[in-house]
Amino acid sequence: RQLRMGTRLQEVYREIPFESHEQYVVALLEELLKNRQQGRTLRLVRRAGFECEKRLEQFSPKQLGFPTGFNWNWLCDGAFLEAKQNLILMGNPGTGKTHLATALGIAACMNGRQVLYRRTTRFIEELTRAFETGQYERFKEKLDRLDLLILDEWGYIPVHTNGTRLLFDVISDCYEKRSVILTTNLPLPEWNRIFGDERLLSAMVDRLMHHGIVIRHMGESYRLKESPMN
């Protein structure tokens, strides 16, 4: 208790098998490390704000279209985080974009990474509220600690000019410092229908795509295929 090893170790420490005192201490510390890693992962996942729990093992990559030189194993390894690369998951509704983005985010948390997941509309609302209440710099300090920012449903609802400016500011700060994952059902040329300021949009796209990879989600909607109405 004085070492604050947690309630689980307080319950099981008598049951750890050993043949020597040295082996017992090693086994106890290994159990402590495992518990702390699990606790840290749970905290990171909770702070990230995922709306559901999805894992890479639950996702089928059969409907994904990768650029030349990239594949499913490269994505699962999380190498894009080390390289500060961005991922743009693009495809029709129901093709697994949110599932994949969430699964990649949870995998990053399991590796000790700081992640934030938000639907884009909610994220812009949070940015705008922070700006209007004088909390914007404090909000950005939290973003600066991230390894991965996930913006889901990018381009679903039109964004006002001030929201576009704030979003551009965040994307600019992320550039070459942390990875961004976007999910969208809009092709790149149609983004100007959502963001009113074409100059800022062009600057955002430039930063996202410089170290960005477009992964296309093809095929039918999972939701429609599984619907009882079919």
SERO-301203 format. One record per atom (N, C-alpha, C): residue in one letter; y, x, z. Coordinates in steps of 0.05 Angstrom, whole numbers, padded with zeros to 5 digits, always signed. Layout:
AYXZ ...
***
This chain:
R-00024+00017+00000 R+00000+00000+00000 R+00025+00017+00000 Q+00025+00039+00016 Q+00048+00056+00017 Q+00054+00070-00010 L+00033+00075-00026 L+00036+00087-00052 L+00043+00065-00073 R+00043+00040-00065 R+00049+00017-00083 R+00031+00017-00107 M+00006+00019-00102 M-00013+00019-00124 M-00020-00009-00135 G-00009-00030-00123 G-00013-00056-00133 G-00035-00071-00119 T-00034-00097-00120 T-00054-00113-00105 T-00082-00110-00115 R-00085-00106-00141 R-00112-00104-00152 R-00127-00079-00141 L-00113-00056-00141 L-00126-00032-00130 L-00131-00035-00100 Q-00114-00050-00086 Q-00119-00054-00058 Q-00145-00070-00054 E-00152-00086-00074 E-00176-00103-00072 E-00201-00088-00080 V-00198-00069-00100 V-00223-00057-00111 V-00227-00028-00103 Y-00209-00016-00088 Y-00212+00013-00084 Y-00237+00021-00070 R-00248+00003-00054 R-00273+00009-00040 R-00297+00008-00059 E-00294-00006-00082 E-00317-00010-00100 E-00318+00011-00122 I-00299+00029-00124 I-00300+00050-00145 I-00322+00069-00139 P-00342+00072-00158 P-00365+00090-00153 P-00356+00120-00155 F-00369+00137-00140 F-00363+00165-00141 F-00385+00181-00129 E-00387+00206-00137 E-00407+00225-00125 E-00393+00247-00109 S-00367+00248-00112 S-00352+00268-00096 S-00323+00258-00092 H-00310+00270-00073 H-00282+00261-00068 H-00264+00266-00092 E-00270+00288-00107 E-00253+00293-00130 E-00257+00272-00152 Q-00282+00264-00156 Q-00287+00243-00176 Q-00274+00216-00168 Y-00275+00211-00142 Y-00263+00186-00132 Y-00233+00186-00137 V-00219+00208-00131 V-00190+00209-00135 V-00183+00206-00165 V-00199+00219-00182 V-00194+00217-00211 V-00198+00188-00220 A-00220+00175-00211 A-00225+00147-00219 A-00204+00129-00209 L-00194+00133-00185 L-00173+00117-00173 L-00147+00119-00189 L-00140+00144-00196 L-00115+00149-00211 L-00117+00137-00239 E-00141+00139-00252 E-00145+00127-00278 E-00141+00097-00277 E-00151+00085-00256 E-00148+00056-00253 E-00119+00049-00248 L-00105+00065-00233 L-00077+00060-00228 L-00061+00063-00254 L-00067+00083-00270 L-00053+00087-00295 L-00057+00063-00314 K-00082+00054-00315 K-00089+00031-00332 K-00074+00006-00323 N-00073+00002-00297 N-00058-00021-00287 N-00029-00020-00293 R-00017+00004-00291 R+00012+00006-00296 R+00018+00003-00325 Q+00000+00014-00343 Q+00005+00010-00371 Q+00003-00019-00379 Q-00016-00033-00367 Q-00019-00062-00373 Q+00006-00077-00363 G+00015-00070-00339 G+00039-00083-00329 G+00064-00078-00346 R+00067-00053-00355 R+00089-00046-00372 R+00088-00062-00398 T+00064-00064-00410 T+00062-00079-00435 T+00070-00108-00431 L+00060-00120-00409 L+00068-00148-00404 L+00098-00151-00401 R+00111-00133-00387 R+00140-00134-00384 R+00154-00131-00411 L+00145-00113-00428 L+00158-00108-00454 L+00154-00133-00472 V+00130-00145-00471 V+00125-00169-00487 V+00143-00192-00478 R+00145-00195-00451 R+00161-00217-00440 R+00191-00213-00448 R+00201-00188-00445 R+00229-00183-00452 R+00235-00187-00481 A+00215-00182-00498 A+00219-00184-00527 A+00226-00212-00536 G+00215-00232-00522 G+00222-00260-00528 G+00206-00272-00551 F+00181-00263-00555 F+00164-00275-00575 F+00160-00305-00570 E+00159-00321-00590 E+00154-00350-00587 E+00125-00357-00585 C+00108-00338-00594 C+00079-00342-00592 C+00066-00315-00591 E+00040-00314-00584 E+00026-00289-00583 E+00007-00286-00607 K+00012-00266-00623 K-00005-00261-00646 K-00013-00232-00647 R-00037-00227-00656 R-00048-00200-00657 R-00055-00192-00686 L-00054-00166-00692 L-00060-00157-00719 L-00089-00163-00726 E-00107-00164-00706 E-00135-00169-00712 E-00139-00198-00722 Q-00120-00215-00716 Q-00122-00243-00724 Q-00110-00248-00752 F-00099-00228-00764 F-00085-00231-00789 F-00101-00220-00812 S-00103-00235-00834 S-00117-00225-00858 S-00097-00214-00878 P-00099-00189-00886 P-00080-00177-00905 P-00085-00184-00934 K-00104-00202-00940 K-00113-00206-00967 K-00090-00216-00985 Q-00071-00231-00973 Q-00049-00243-00989 Q-00024-00226-00988 L-00026-00201-00980 L-00002-00184-00978 L+00000-00167-01004 G+00025-00164-01013 G+00030-00146-01035 G+00047-00122-01026 F+00035-00098-01027 F+00048-00074-01017 F+00060-00058-01041 P+00082-00045-01036 P+00091-00025-01057 P+00071-00003-01060 T+00072+00011-01082 T+00054+00033-01087 T+00056+00054-01065 G+00033+00062-01054 G+00033+00083-01034 G+00031+00073-01006 F+00033+00046-01002 F+00032+00034-00976 F+00008+00015-00975 N-00004+00012-00951 N-00027-00006-00949 N-00028-00017-00920 W-00048-00033-00915 W-00051-00046-00889 W-00054-00026-00866 N-00070-00005-00870 N-00074+00014-00849 N-00048+00028-00841 W-00032+00034-00861 W-00006+00047-00856 W+00011+00029-00839 L+00010+00002-00845 L+00026-00017-00830 L+00016-00019-00801 C-00010-00021-00797 C-00021-00024-00770 C-00017+00001-00753 D-00016+00024-00765 D-00012+00049-00750 D+00016+00051-00737 G+00035+00034-00746 G+00062+00035-00735 G+00078+00059-00743 A+00070+00072-00765 A+00084+00096-00774 A+00113+00090-00782 F+00118+00065-00790 F+00145+00057-00799 F+00165+00060-00776 L+00155+00056-00751 L+00173+00059-00728 L+00182+00088-00724 E+00163+00106-00727 E+00170+00135-00725 E+00191+00143-00746 A+00188+00132-00770 A+00205+00139-00792 A+00231+00122-00793 K+00234+00104-00773 K+00258+00086-00772 K+00260+00070-00798 Q+00237+00061-00809 Q+00237+00046-00834 Q+00239+00016-00827 N+00251+00001-00846 N+00253-00028-00843 N+00232-00042-00859 L+00224-00066-00851 L+00204-00082-00865 L+00217-00108-00872 I+00216-00116-00897 I+00225-00143-00906 I+00201-00158-00914 L+00192-00177-00898 L+00169-00194-00903 L+00178-00218-00919 M+00171-00220-00944 M+00182-00240-00962 M+00160-00258-00974 G+00165-00284-00973 G+00145-00302-00985 G+00151-00331-00977 N+00135-00349-00989 N+00139-00378-00984 N+00132-00385-00955 P+00142-00408-00945 P+00135-00416-00918 P+00105-00419-00914 G+00096-00412-00891 G+00068-00416-00884 G+00049-00394-00893 T+00060-00371-00903 T+00043-00350-00913 T+00040-00327-00894 G+00047-00331-00868 G+00041-00312-00847 G+00062-00291-00841 K+00087-00296-00849 K+00108-00276-00844 K+00114-00274-00814 T+00117-00296-00800 T+00123-00296-00772 T+00099-00285-00756 H+00075-00292-00764 H+00051-00282-00752 H+00050-00251-00753 L+00055-00240-00777 L+00053-00212-00780 L+00076-00198-00765 A+00100-00208-00766 A+00123-00196-00752 A+00118-00196-00722 T+00108-00218-00711 T+00102-00220-00683 T+00080-00200-00675 A+00058-00199-00691 A+00036-00181-00685 A+00045-00152-00686 L+00061-00145-00704 L+00072-00117-00705 L+00089-00111-00681 G+00105-00132-00673 G+00121-00128-00649 G+00105-00125-00624 I+00084-00141-00620 I+00067-00139-00597 I+00052-00112-00597 A+00043-00103-00620 A+00030-00077-00622 A+00049-00055-00614 A+00074-00057-00622 A+00095-00037-00614 A+00098-00038-00583 C+00099-00061-00571 C+00101-00063-00542 C+00077-00050-00528 M+00054-00053-00539 M+00030-00041-00528 M+00031-00011-00529 N+00047+00000-00547 N+00051+00029-00549 N+00076+00038-00534 G+00087+00020-00516 G+00109+00027-00500 G+00136+00025-00513 R+00138+00011-00536 R+00163+00009-00550 R+00180-00015-00540 Q+00206-00012-00541 Q+00225-00034-00534 Q+00230-00051-00559 V+00224-00077-00557 V+00226-00095-00580 V+00242-00119-00573 L+00257-00130-00592 L+00270-00156-00588 L+00263-00174-00612 Y+00252-00198-00606 Y+00247-00217-00627 Y+00266-00241-00625 R+00278-00249-00647 R+00295-00272-00647 R+00294-00285-00675 R+00296-00312-00675 R+00302-00325-00700 R+00331-00318-00707 T+00336-00314-00732 T+00363-00304-00741 T+00385-00322-00732 T+00382-00348-00734 T+00403-00366-00726 T+00410-00363-00696 R+00389-00361-00679 R+00394-00358-00651 R+00407-00331-00645 F+00398-00310-00659 F+00410-00284-00655 F+00440-00284-00661 I+00447-00297-00683 I+00476-00298-00691 I+00491-00314-00670 E+00479-00336-00660 E+00492-00351-00638 E+00497-00334-00614 E+00477-00317-00607 E+00480-00300-00583 E+00502-00279-00588 L+00502-00268-00613 L+00523-00248-00620 L+00551-00261-00617 T+00554-00285-00629 T+00580-00299-00629 T+00588-00306-00600 R+00570-00316-00584 R+00577-00322-00556 R+00585-00297-00541 A+00570-00276-00545 A+00577-00251-00531 A+00605-00241-00540 F+00611-00244-00565 F+00637-00235-00576 F+00660-00252-00564 E+00655-00278-00563 E+00676-00297-00553 E+00681-00295-00523 T+00661-00286-00508 T+00663-00284-00479 T+00668-00256-00469 G+00673-00237-00488 G+00680-00210-00480 G+00656-00193-00472 Q+00631-00203-00478 Q+00607-00189-00470 Q+00593-00174-00494 Y+00608-00172-00516 Y+00595-00161-00540 Y+00586-00132-00537 E+00603-00115-00525 E+00595-00087-00522 E+00571-00084-00504 R+00571-00101-00483 R+00548-00100-00465 R+00522-00109-00479 F+00525-00130-00496 F+00502-00140-00511 F+00492-00118-00530 K+00510-00104-00542 K+00502-00083-00561 K+00489-00059-00547 E+00497-00054-00522 E+00484-00033-00506 E+00454-00039-00503 K+00447-00065-00499 K+00419-00072-00497 K+00405-00067-00523 L+00418-00074-00545 L+00406-00069-00572 L+00402-00040-00577 D+00420-00023-00566 D+00418+00006-00571 D+00393+00018-00559 R+00381+00004-00539 R+00357+00014-00526 R+00331+00006-00541 L+00334-00009-00562 L+00311-00019-00576 L+00299+00002-00594 D+00272-00001-00599 D+00259+00014-00620 D+00255-00004-00645 L+00254-00031-00640 L+00248-00050-00662 L+00263-00076-00657 L+00278-00085-00678 L+00291-00111-00677 L+00278-00128-00698 I+00268-00152-00690 I+00255-00170-00708 I+00272-00195-00711 L+00281-00200-00736 L+00297-00224-00742 L+00281-00242-00760 D+00272-00264-00748 D+00254-00283-00762 D+00272-00304-00777 E+00261-00315-00798 E+00273-00336-00814 E+00302-00329-00823 W+00304-00305-00834 W+00329-00295-00845 W+00336-00311-00870 G+00360-00323-00869 G+00370-00337-00893 G+00362-00366-00894 Y+00353-00378-00872 Y+00346-00406-00873 Y+00370-00425-00871 I+00391-00416-00856 I+00415-00432-00852 I+00439-00415-00859 P+00459-00427-00873 P+00483-00412-00880 P+00497-00400-00855 V+00508-00376-00858 V+00520-00361-00836 V+00550-00360-00841 H+00566-00367-00820 H+00595-00367-00823 H+00605-00338-00825 T+00629-00334-00833 T+00640-00307-00839 T+00639-00289-00815 N+00648-00300-00792 N+00648-00283-00768 N+00619-00275-00760 G+00600-00293-00763 G+00573-00287-00758 G+00562-00265-00776 T+00570-00266-00801 T+00563-00245-00821 T+00573-00218-00812 R+00598-00218-00803 R+00611-00192-00795 R+00596-00181-00771 L+00590-00198-00751 L+00576-00188-00727 L+00548-00178-00735 L+00534-00193-00752 L+00507-00185-00761 L+00508-00158-00776 F+00528-00155-00793 F+00532-00130-00807 F+00536-00107-00787 D+00552-00112-00766 D+00557-00091-00746 D+00530-00082-00733 V+00513-00101-00726 V+00487-00095-00714 V+00469-00080-00733 I+00467-00089-00758 I+00450-00076-00778 I+00460-00047-00783 S+00486-00044-00783 S+00498-00017-00787 S+00490+00001-00764 D+00491-00009-00739 D+00483+00007-00716 D+00453+00014-00716 C+00437-00004-00727 C+00408+00001-00729 C+00401+00023-00750 Y+00418+00026-00769 Y+00412+00043-00792 Y+00405+00071-00783 E+00381+00080-00790 E+00369+00106-00784 E+00366+00112-00754 K+00369+00091-00737 K+00365+00094-00708 K+00340+00078-00698 R+00335+00055-00710 R+00313+00039-00702 R+00304+00022-00726 S+00280+00012-00725 S+00269-00005-00747 S+00278-00034-00744 V+00280-00047-00766 V+00286-00076-00767 V+00264-00089-00784 I+00254-00112-00774 I+00236-00128-00790 I+00249-00155-00795 L+00251-00162-00820 L+00262-00188-00828 L+00240-00205-00841 T+00240-00231-00835 T+00222-00249-00850 T+00240-00269-00865 T+00234-00273-00890 T+00251-00291-00906 T+00235-00304-00929 N+00243-00328-00936 N+00230-00341-00959 N+00249-00340-00983 L+00272-00326-00980 L+00291-00324-01002 L+00289-00298-01017 P+00287-00298-01043 P+00288-00272-01058 P+00315-00259-01054 L+00316-00233-01056 L+00340-00218-01051 L+00365-00228-01066 P+00363-00235-01092 P+00387-00244-01106 P+00399-00270-01096 E+00383-00285-01080 E+00393-00310-01070 E+00405-00308-01042 W+00406-00284-01030 W+00417-00282-01004 W+00447-00289-01003 N+00461-00286-01026 N+00490-00292-01027 N+00495-00322-01023 R+00474-00339-01025 R+00478-00367-01020 R+00481-00372-00990 I+00472-00354-00973 I+00471-00358-00945 I+00495-00343-00931 F+00500-00319-00940 F+00522-00303-00928 F+00547-00305-00945 G+00568-00315-00933 G+00592-00321-00948 G+00607-00296-00959 D+00606-00274-00944 D+00621-00250-00952 D+00603-00232-00968 E+00606-00232-00995 E+00588-00216-01012 E+00591-00186-01008 R+00615-00177-01000 R+00619-00149-00996 R+00603-00139-00972 L+00604-00155-00950 L+00589-00148-00926 L+00559-00150-00931 L+00551-00171-00946 L+00523-00175-00953 L+00513-00151-00968 S+00528-00142-00988 S+00520-00118-01004 S+00517-00094-00986 A+00535-00090-00967 A+00533-00067-00949 A+00508-00069-00931 M+00502-00094-00922 M+00479-00098-00905 M+00453-00092-00921 V+00451-00103-00945 V+00428-00098-00962 V+00424-00069-00967 D+00446-00055-00972 D+00444-00026-00977 D+00432-00011-00954 R+00439-00018-00929 R+00429-00005-00905 R+00400-00013-00900 L+00394-00038-00904 L+00366-00048-00899 L+00346-00036-00919 M+00355-00034-00944 M+00336-00026-00965 M+00334+00005-00968 H+00354+00020-00959 H+00353+00049-00962 H+00327+00060-00950 H+00320+00051-00926 H+00294+00059-00914 H+00277+00034-00911 G+00278+00016-00930 G+00265-00010-00927 G+00241-00013-00946 I+00222-00028-00938 I+00199-00034-00954 I+00195-00064-00956 V+00193-00075-00980 V+00188-00104-00983 V+00158-00109-00985 I+00148-00126-00967 I+00120-00133-00967 I+00119-00163-00974 R+00106-00169-00996 R+00106-00196-01006 R+00081-00212-00995 H+00087-00235-00985 H+00066-00254-00975 H+00061-00274-00997 M+00037-00273-01008 M+00031-00290-01031 M+00010-00311-01023 G+00004-00329-01042 G-00016-00349-01037 G-00005-00375-01025 E-00024-00393-01017 E-00016-00419-01007 E-00009-00418-00977 S+00005-00438-00968 S+00012-00441-00940 S-00013-00445-00923 Y-00015-00429-00902 Y-00037-00433-00883 Y-00035-00460-00870 R-00011-00468-00863 R-00007-00494-00850 R-00016-00517-00867 L-00009-00516-00893 L-00018-00538-00911 L-00048-00539-00915 K-00060-00515-00917 K-00089-00514-00920 K-00104-00525-00896 E-00093-00521-00872 E-00106-00529-00848 E-00098-00557-00839 S-00079-00570-00854 S-00069-00596-00845 S-00090-00617-00849 P-00094-00635-00830 P-00113-00657-00832 P-00105-00678-00853 M-00080-00675-00864 M-00071-00694-00884 M-00081-00687-00912 N-00093-00662-00915 N-00103-00655-00941 N-00130-00670-00947 
***
